Amino acid sequence: MSFVFRTALLAFVLATPTGGFAQDTQTFVPADGAYSFQYPHDFTLSHMFADGTGDVTGVTASTMNNGDVLITFLGPRDPGDIAVVSEQSRQTIVDEFTKAIAVLPSIKFRSSALTTMLGQPAVDMVFTNKRFKTVSINRYVFTVRDGKAYNFECVYREDKAEQFAPACDLAVSTVSLLAAGASSAGGTEGHEAGDASAAGACTELELNRRTGEVAELTSAMLMKDQSPATIARVKTAHDAAMAIDARAGSEPSEEDCTAVDAIIAALK
């Protein structure tokens, strides 16, 4: 089992009627129980690596016919200078995402609109990425809640937007932060190398928090760059953390937390 999820299932699904999808929806809940969102029944779990290994990062409907179809929820993160999402801050948010996302000439910003997510105002941004004759939509829905930033990333082909854009809308409209995972989700934020002693002994929870941060960092890296060098770096970090997790079992030592902290520091 993957290193972040040794004490829980990767995710679970429940048949749940919602909106236009009627009874054909399921609910995604990650292993840490930090949040949930609903998605169409014909999607499946998405893993970090293309071969189906690595941690679950969201849901997918990718096939040869569909192309890449992905829905991923990310956060909590430090929102930086963006305290709130509003019409006044929309351009600043768009500029920040454009700087991070449009790193290749093929990626262009198309549009933005205000919407609602997690009960807060949110910015829904659409980027296009032209790959040969195919144009992919990369859509980011961003908000700030309780001083933390959250965003969805939805990917689907432009010519299949009518089919898959509603799945993104469904996820955005139904995402909810869950109290059961609040301490775990929040605990991954702000850990620096060498701070294992700040939380006391290296417990199973502390190690889970650190390995969760490795998963978040590597996922963010792959969002921005899928070059062979980055993929190799991510896989090395992932495999190293998984080896530490396997070695630690249910009784991790201070050395285990320190070793994962070193991986985190190397990724930053």
ABEGO torsion letter per residue (X at the ends): XBAAAAABBABBBBBBBBEAAEAABBBBBBAAGABBBBBBAABBBBBABAAGBEBBAEBBABBAAAEBBBBBBBOBBBAEABABBBAAAAAAAAAAAAAAABABAABBBABBBBBBBGGBBBBBBBBBBBBEABBBBBBBBBBBBGGBBBBBBBBBBAAAAAAAAAAAAAAAAABBBBAAAAAAAAAABGBBBGAAAAAEBBBAAAAAAAAAAAAAAAAAAAAABABAAAAAAAAAAAAAAAAAAAAAEABBBAAAAAAAAAAAAAAX
